[in-house]
Amino acid sequence: METKGVQPSLLTTGAPPGTGPLAGFHPAVAAWFEQRFPTGPTEPQRRAWPAIATGRDVLVAAPTGTGKTLTGFLVAIDAAWRSHDALASSAQGPRVVYVSPLRALAADVSENLEAPLEGIAAAARALGLEGPRLRVGLRTGDSTPAERTALRKHPPDLLVTTPESLYLLLTSASGRRMFAHTETVIVDEIHATCRDKRGSHLSLSLERLDRL
C-alpha cells in the first residue's frame, strides 16, 4: 500500500513519553481506535503513521491482517476531523482517493470504511463533540450511469476507485474539478500493477492527479 501527498503537520509525531502512538490524533479518532483495538496499533501502524503525517510518499509492506487499510486511512480521516475543528472551509470533492487494482477489493474497502466512520462519530458524541459527516463513494466499471452522475453532482469525502475508473474521471472536465481539493492518494495492492502496462497507465493517472 502506498500513500501520497498527505498534508503535513496533521499528526503530532513527538508525543510525550507514556502517551502512546495515538497521542497526536483527534480525541474522537483516538477514542474509537482504543475501543475497537484495545491491544493498540500494529507495528506497521506505529511505524507508518508518523511518516505519513509528514506529507512524504510512504510505502507500507506488511503481512495480511496487520491493519494496512487503516494505516493509510486513519491519518487522512483524522485530518478531516481536525479541519472541521479549525472551521476550515468545506470544499467540494474527495479529500482522499483510494485506488485498488481489484474491483471486488474496492467495493470491500468502501463497505469497511463505513464502520470506522460511524464508530468515530459515535465516539465523538460520547465525548460531547461535533464532527464532520464524511461520506464514502465508490466508482468502478460496475457503477451504473445513475451512480456516476450522482458521484459527480455530490462528490464524496473519500473516493474508492480502480485505476481504469480514475483514468476515466480524469478525462472529463467535471471529473478533474472534483479532484481539485484532494490531499491524499492511497494505492492498495501496488505490487499487482508494477509488472505490466497497467501499472504504467496508473502512474500516468497519478501524475495527472498530482498536477491538478
Beta strands, then each sheet from edge to edge (+ up, - down):
strand 1: 2-4
strand 2: 58-59
strand 3: 96-99
strand 4: 136-139
strand 5: 158-161
strand 6: 184-187
sheet 1: 2+ 1- 6+ 3+ 5+ 4+
end
